[in-house]
Structure formats: structure tokens, C-alpha cells
């Protein structure tokens, strides 16, 4: 993700979809929408890891981008806090 790109904004899974897919509450985060097809693929392929690479990569990339975005927001808020104290 380039620095000039827009901030990452993933969409969480709908509560009805997440409930039907039996996602635990802890996994219903911003990338939950990508976890549903990954779990379906895993179930259909009996957890053969190489058959769901695309879905897994998309989910892990979403998790990574979300983490990077949160760290940037934290850094920005800490910088603003330091500047206001000076």
C-alpha cells in the first residue's frame, strides 16, 4: 500500500451472515466478510491448505492492512498529543 493511497476501510460481515456462518464474536471484525468464504472453502476442501490460497491471502492481507492502518492512527494521535504538550 503506497503512502499516497486512501486509508484502508474494510467492511465487516453482516450480523445475519456472520451468525449463519457461525463466526465467533471475536472474529467478527473488519475483515469478517472475507473470513466467511475462507471458512466455506476450508470446509468444502477438508482443510486442504493449498486449495484456499486465494481466499486466505485476501483475508490475511485485509488483517495486515487493518493493522497498519491502526498503527498509523496511533502514531498520528501520539504525535498530535506530543505537539499539543509543547
C-alpha distances in whole Angstrom, upper triangle without the diagonal:
4,7,8,7,9,9,9,13,14,18,20,23,26,29,31,29,28,32,33,30,32,28,29,29,26,24,24,21,18,17,21,20,19,21,24,24,23,26,28,27,28,31,32,31,33,30,30,26,25,26,23,20,18,19,18,15,14,15,14,10,11,13,11,8,11,12,10,10,14,14,13,15,18,17,18,21,22,22,24,26,27,27,30,32,32
4,5,5,9,10,11,15,17,20,23,26,29,32,34,32,31,35,36,34,35,32,33,32,29,27,27,24,21,20,24,24,22,25,28,27,26,30,32,30,31,35,36,35,37,34,33,30,29,30,27,24,22,23,22,19,18,19,18,14,15,17,14,11,14,15,12,12,16,15,13,16,18,17,17,21,22,21,23,26,26,26,28,31,31
4,6,8,9,11,15,17,21,24,27,30,32,35,33,32,36,37,35,36,33,33,32,30,28,28,24,21,21,25,25,24,26,29,29,29,32,34,33,34,37,38,38,39,36,36,32,32,33,30,27,25,25,25,21,20,21,20,16,17,18,15,12,14,15,11,11,14,13,11,13,16,14,14,17,19,18,19,22,23,22,25,27,27
4,7,9,12,15,18,21,24,27,30,33,35,33,33,36,38,36,37,34,35,33,31,30,29,25,22,22,26,26,25,28,30,30,30,33,35,34,35,38,39,39,41,38,38,34,34,34,31,29,26,26,26,23,21,23,22,18,18,20,18,14,16,17,14,13,16,16,13,15,18,17,16,19,21,19,20,24,24,23,26,28,28
4,6,8,12,14,17,21,24,26,29,32,30,29,33,34,32,34,31,32,31,29,27,26,22,19,19,23,22,21,24,27,27,26,30,31,31,32,35,36,36,38,35,35,32,31,31,28,26,23,23,23,20,18,20,19,16,15,17,15,12,14,16,13,11,15,16,13,15,18,18,16,20,22,21,22,25,26,25,27,30,31
4,6,9,12,15,18,21,24,27,29,28,27,31,32,31,32,29,30,28,27,25,23,20,17,17,21,20,20,23,25,26,26,29,30,30,32,34,35,36,37,35,35,32,32,32,28,26,24,23,23,21,18,19,19,16,14,17,15,12,13,15,13,10,14,15,13,13,17,17,16,18,21,20,20,24,25,25,26,29,30
4,6,10,13,16,19,22,24,27,26,25,28,30,28,29,26,27,25,24,22,20,17,14,15,18,18,18,21,23,24,24,27,29,29,30,33,34,34,36,33,34,31,31,31,27,25,23,22,22,20,17,17,17,14,12,14,13,9,9,12,10,7,10,12,10,10,14,14,13,15,18,18,18,21,23,23,24,27,28
4,6,10,13,16,19,21,24,22,21,25,27,25,26,23,24,22,21,18,17,14,10,11,15,15,15,17,20,20,20,23,25,25,26,29,30,31,32,29,30,27,27,27,24,22,20,18,18,16,14,14,14,11,9,11,10,7,7,10,9,7,10,12,11,11,15,16,15,17,20,20,21,23,25,26,27,29,31
4,7,10,13,15,18,21,19,19,22,24,22,24,21,22,20,19,17,15,12,8,10,13,12,13,16,18,19,20,22,24,24,26,28,29,30,31,29,30,27,28,27,24,23,20,18,19,17,14,14,15,13,9,11,12,9,8,11,12,9,11,14,13,13,16,18,17,18,21,22,22,24,27,27,28,31,32
4,7,10,12,15,18,16,15,19,20,19,20,17,18,17,16,14,12,9,6,6,9,9,9,12,14,15,16,18,20,21,22,24,25,26,28,25,27,24,25,24,20,20,17,15,16,15,11,11,12,11,7,9,11,9,8,11,13,11,12,16,16,15,18,20,20,21,24,25,25,27,29,30,31,33,35
4,7,9,12,14,13,12,16,17,16,18,15,17,16,16,13,11,9,6,7,8,7,9,12,13,14,16,17,19,20,22,23,24,26,27,25,27,25,26,25,21,21,18,16,17,17,13,12,14,14,10,12,14,13,11,14,16,14,15,19,19,18,21,23,23,23,26,28,28,29,32,33,33,36,38
4,6,9,11,10,9,13,14,13,15,12,13,12,12,10,7,6,4,6,5,5,8,10,11,13,14,15,17,19,20,21,23,25,26,24,26,24,25,24,20,21,19,16,16,17,14,12,14,15,11,12,15,14,12,15,17,16,16,19,20,19,21,24,24,24,27,29,29,30,33,34,34,36,39
4,6,8,6,6,9,11,10,12,10,12,11,13,10,7,8,8,7,5,4,8,9,8,11,13,13,14,17,18,19,20,22,23,22,24,23,25,23,19,20,19,15,16,18,15,13,16,16,13,14,18,17,15,18,20,19,19,23,24,23,25,28,28,28,31,33,33,34,36,38,38,40,42
4,5,5,6,8,10,11,12,11,13,12,14,12,9,10,10,11,9,8,11,12,11,13,16,16,16,19,20,21,22,25,26,25,27,26,28,26,22,24,22,18,20,21,18,16,19,20,17,18,21,20,18,21,24,22,22,26,27,25,27,30,30,30,33,35,34,35,38,39,39,41,44
4,6,5,6,8,10,10,10,11,10,13,12,8,11,12,13,10,10,14,13,12,15,17,16,17,20,21,21,23,25,26,25,28,27,29,27,24,26,24,20,21,23,21,18,21,22,19,19,23,22,20,22,25,24,23,27,28,26,28,31,31,31,33,36,35,36,39,40,40,42,45
4,6,5,6,9,10,10,13,12,16,14,11,14,15,15,12,11,15,14,12,15,17,16,16,19,21,20,21,24,25,25,27,27,29,27,24,26,24,21,22,24,22,20,23,24,21,22,25,25,23,25,28,27,27,30,31,30,32,35,35,34,37,39,39,40,43,44,44,46,48
4,5,5,6,8,9,12,12,15,13,10,13,14,13,10,9,11,11,8,11,14,13,12,16,17,16,18,21,22,21,24,24,25,23,20,22,21,17,19,21,19,17,20,21,19,19,23,23,21,24,27,25,25,29,30,29,31,34,34,34,37,39,39,40,43,44,44,46,48
4,5,5,6,5,8,9,11,9,7,10,12,11,8,8,11,9,7,11,13,11,12,15,16,16,18,20,21,20,23,22,24,23,19,21,20,17,17,20,18,15,18,20,17,17,21,21,19,21,24,24,23,27,28,27,29,32,32,32,34,37,37,37,40,42,42,44,46
4,5,5,6,8,9,12,11,10,13,15,15,11,12,14,12,10,14,15,13,14,17,18,17,19,22,22,21,24,24,27,25,22,24,24,20,20,23,21,18,21,23,21,20,24,25,22,25,28,27,26,29,31,30,31,35,35,35,37,39,39,40,43,44,44,46,49
4,5,8,11,12,15,14,12,16,17,16,13,12,14,13,10,12,14,12,12,15,16,14,16,19,20,20,23,23,25,23,21,23,23,19,20,23,21,19,22,24,22,22,26,26,24,27,30,29,29,32,34,33,34,37,38,37,40,42,42,43,46,47,47,49,52
4,6,9,11,14,11,11,14,16,14,10,10,12,9,6,9,11,8,8,12,13,11,13,16,16,16,19,20,22,20,17,20,19,16,17,20,18,16,19,21,19,19,23,24,22,24,27,27,27,30,32,31,32,35,36,36,38,41,41,42,44,46,46,48,50
4,6,9,11,10,10,14,16,15,11,12,14,11,9,12,13,10,11,14,14,13,15,18,17,17,20,21,23,22,19,22,22,18,18,21,20,17,20,22,20,20,23,24,23,24,28,27,27,29,32,31,32,35,36,36,37,40,41,41,44,45,46,47,50
4,6,8,6,7,10,13,12,8,10,11,8,8,11,11,9,11,14,14,13,16,18,18,17,20,19,22,21,18,20,20,16,16,19,17,14,16,19,17,16,20,21,19,20,24,24,23,26,28,27,28,31,32,32,34,37,37,37,40,42,42,43,46
4,5,6,7,10,13,13,10,13,14,11,11,15,14,12,15,17,16,16,19,21,20,18,22,21,24,23,20,22,22,19,18,21,20,16,17,20,18,16,20,22,19,20,24,24,22,25,28,27,27,30,32,31,32,35,36,36,38,41,41,42,45
4,5,5,8,12,13,10,13,15,12,13,17,17,15,17,20,19,19,23,24,23,22,25,24,27,26,23,24,24,20,20,22,20,17,18,21,18,16,20,21,18,19,22,22,20,23,26,24,24,28,29,28,30,33,33,33,36,38,38,39,42
4,6,7,11,11,10,13,14,12,14,17,16,15,18,20,19,20,23,24,23,21,24,23,26,25,22,23,23,20,18,20,19,15,16,18,16,14,17,18,15,16,19,19,17,20,23,22,22,25,27,26,27,30,31,31,33,35,35,36,39
4,5,9,8,6,10,11,8,10,14,13,12,15,17,16,17,20,21,21,18,21,20,22,22,19,19,19,16,14,17,15,12,13,15,13,11,15,16,14,14,18,18,17,20,22,22,22,25,27,26,28,30,31,31,34,36,36,37,40
4,7,7,5,8,10,9,10,13,14,13,15,18,18,19,21,23,23,21,24,22,24,24,20,21,20,17,16,18,16,13,14,16,13,12,16,16,14,15,19,18,17,20,22,21,22,25,26,26,28,30,31,31,34,35,36,37,40
4,5,5,8,10,10,12,15,15,15,18,19,19,21,23,25,25,22,25,23,25,24,20,21,20,16,16,17,15,11,13,14,11,9,13,13,10,12,15,14,13,16,18,17,18,22,22,22,24,27,27,28,30,32,32,34,36
4,6,7,9,10,12,15,15,16,18,20,20,22,24,25,26,23,25,23,25,24,20,20,18,16,15,16,13,10,12,12,8,8,11,11,8,11,13,12,12,15,17,16,17,20,21,21,23,25,26,27,29,31,31,33,35
4,5,6,7,9,11,11,13,15,16,17,19,21,22,23,20,22,20,21,20,16,16,15,12,11,12,9,7,9,9,6,6,10,10,8,11,14,13,14,17,18,18,20,22,23,24,26,28,28,29,32,33,34,36,38
4,5,5,7,10,10,11,13,15,15,17,19,20,21,19,21,19,21,20,16,17,16,12,12,14,11,8,11,12,9,10,13,14,12,14,17,17,17,20,21,21,22,25,26,26,28,31,31,32,35,36,37,38,41
4,6,6,8,9,11,12,14,15,16,18,20,21,19,21,20,21,19,16,16,14,11,12,14,11,9,12,13,10,11,15,15,13,16,19,18,19,22,23,23,25,27,28,28,31,32,33,34,37,38,38,40,43
4,6,6,7,9,10,11,13,15,16,17,19,17,18,16,17,16,12,13,11,7,9,10,7,5,9,10,8,10,13,13,13,16,18,18,19,21,23,23,25,27,28,29,31,33,34,35,37,38,39,41,43
4,6,5,6,9,10,10,12,14,15,16,14,16,14,16,15,11,13,12,8,8,11,9,6,9,12,10,10,14,15,14,16,19,19,20,22,24,24,26,28,29,30,32,34,35,36,38,39,40,42,44
4,5,5,6,9,10,11,12,14,15,14,16,16,17,15,12,14,13,10,11,14,12,10,13,15,13,14,17,18,17,20,22,22,23,26,27,27,29,31,32,33,35,37,38,39,41,42,43,45,47
4,5,5,6,8,10,10,12,14,13,15,14,15,13,9,12,10,7,9,12,10,10,13,15,14,15,18,19,19,21,23,24,25,27,29,29,31,33,34,35,37,39,39,41,43,44,45,47,49
4,5,5,6,9,10,11,12,10,12,11,12,10,7,9,9,5,6,10,9,8,11,13,13,13,16,18,18,20,22,23,24,26,28,28,30,32,33,34,36,38,39,40,42,43,45,46,48
4,5,5,6,9,10,10,9,12,11,14,12,9,12,12,9,9,13,13,11,13,16,15,15,18,20,20,21,24,25,25,27,30,30,31,33,35,36,37,39,40,41,43,45,46,47,50
4,5,5,6,9,10,10,12,13,14,12,10,13,13,10,11,15,14,13,16,18,18,18,21,23,23,24,27,28,28,31,32,33,34,37,38,38,40,42,43,44,46,48,49,51,53
4,5,5,6,8,8,9,10,11,8,6,10,10,8,9,13,13,12,15,17,17,18,21,22,23,25,27,28,29,31,33,33,35,37,38,39,41,43,44,45,47,49,50,51,53
4,6,5,6,5,7,8,10,8,7,10,12,9,10,13,14,13,15,18,18,18,21,23,23,24,27,28,29,30,33,33,34,36,38,39,40,42,44,45,47,48,50,51,53
4,6,5,6,9,11,13,11,10,14,15,13,13,17,17,16,18,21,21,21,24,26,26,27,30,31,31,33,35,36,37,39,41,41,43,45,46,47,49,51,52,53,56
4,6,8,9,11,13,10,10,14,15,13,14,18,18,17,20,22,22,23,26,27,28,29,32,33,33,35,37,38,39,41,43,44,45,47,49,50,52,53,54,56,58
4,5,6,8,9,7,8,12,14,13,13,16,18,17,19,22,22,23,25,27,28,29,31,33,33,35,37,38,39,41,43,44,45,47,49,50,51,53,55,56,58
4,6,9,11,10,10,14,16,15,15,18,19,19,20,23,24,24,26,28,28,29,32,33,34,35,38,39,40,42,44,44,45,48,49,50,52,54,55,56,58
4,6,9,8,8,11,14,13,12,15,17,16,17,20,21,20,22,25,25,26,29,30,31,32,35,36,36,38,40,41,42,44,46,47,48,50,52,53,55
4,6,6,7,10,13,13,12,15,17,17,17,20,21,21,23,26,27,27,29,31,32,33,35,37,38,39,41,42,43,45,47,48,49,51,53,54,56
4,6,6,7,10,10,9,11,14,14,14,17,18,18,20,22,23,24,26,28,29,30,32,34,34,36,38,39,40,42,44,45,46,48,50,51,52
4,6,6,9,10,10,11,14,15,15,17,19,20,20,23,24,25,27,29,30,31,33,35,36,37,39,40,41,43,45,46,47,49,51,52,53
4,6,8,9,10,12,14,14,15,17,19,20,21,23,25,26,28,29,31,32,34,35,37,38,40,41,42,44,46,47,48,50,52,53,55
4,6,5,6,9,10,11,12,14,16,17,18,20,21,23,24,26,27,29,30,32,33,35,36,38,39,41,42,43,45,47,48,50,51
4,6,5,6,8,10,10,12,14,15,16,18,20,21,22,24,25,27,28,30,31,32,34,36,37,38,40,42,43,44,46,48,49
4,5,5,6,9,10,10,12,14,15,16,18,20,21,22,24,26,27,29,30,31,33,35,36,37,39,41,42,43,45,47,48
4,5,5,6,9,10,11,12,14,15,17,18,20,21,23,25,26,27,29,30,32,33,35,36,38,39,41,42,44,45,47
4,5,5,6,8,10,11,12,14,15,16,18,20,21,23,24,26,27,29,30,32,33,34,36,37,39,41,42,44,45
4,5,5,6,8,10,10,12,14,15,16,18,20,21,22,24,26,27,28,30,31,33,34,36,37,39,40,42,43
4,6,5,6,9,10,10,12,14,15,16,18,20,21,22,24,26,27,29,30,31,33,35,36,37,39,41,42
4,5,5,6,9,10,11,12,14,15,17,19,20,21,23,24,26,27,29,30,32,33,35,36,38,39,41
4,5,5,6,9,10,11,12,14,15,17,18,20,21,23,24,26,27,29,30,32,33,35,36,38,39
4,5,5,6,8,10,10,12,14,15,16,18,20,21,22,24,26,27,29,30,31,33,35,36,38
4,5,5,6,9,10,10,12,14,15,16,18,20,21,23,24,26,27,29,30,32,33,35,36
4,6,5,6,9,10,11,12,14,15,17,18,20,21,23,24,26,27,29,30,32,33,35
4,5,5,6,9,10,11,12,14,15,16,18,20,21,22,24,26,27,29,30,32,33
4,5,5,6,9,10,11,12,14,15,16,18,20,21,23,24,26,27,29,30,32
4,6,5,6,9,10,11,12,14,15,17,18,20,21,23,24,26,27,29,31
4,5,5,6,9,10,11,12,14,15,16,18,20,21,23,24,26,27,29
4,5,5,6,9,10,10,12,14,15,16,18,20,21,22,24,26,27
4,5,5,6,9,10,11,12,14,15,17,18,20,21,23,25,26
4,5,5,6,9,10,11,12,14,15,16,18,20,21,23,25
4,5,5,6,9,10,10,12,14,15,16,18,20,21,23
4,5,5,6,9,10,10,12,14,15,16,18,20,21
4,5,5,6,9,10,11,12,14,15,16,18,20
4,5,5,6,9,10,10,12,14,15,17,19
4,6,5,6,9,10,11,12,14,15,17
4,5,5,6,9,10,10,12,14,16
4,5,5,6,9,10,11,12,15
4,5,5,6,9,10,11,13
4,5,5,6,9,10,11
4,5,5,6,9,10
4,5,5,6,9
4,5,5,7
4,5,5
4,5
4
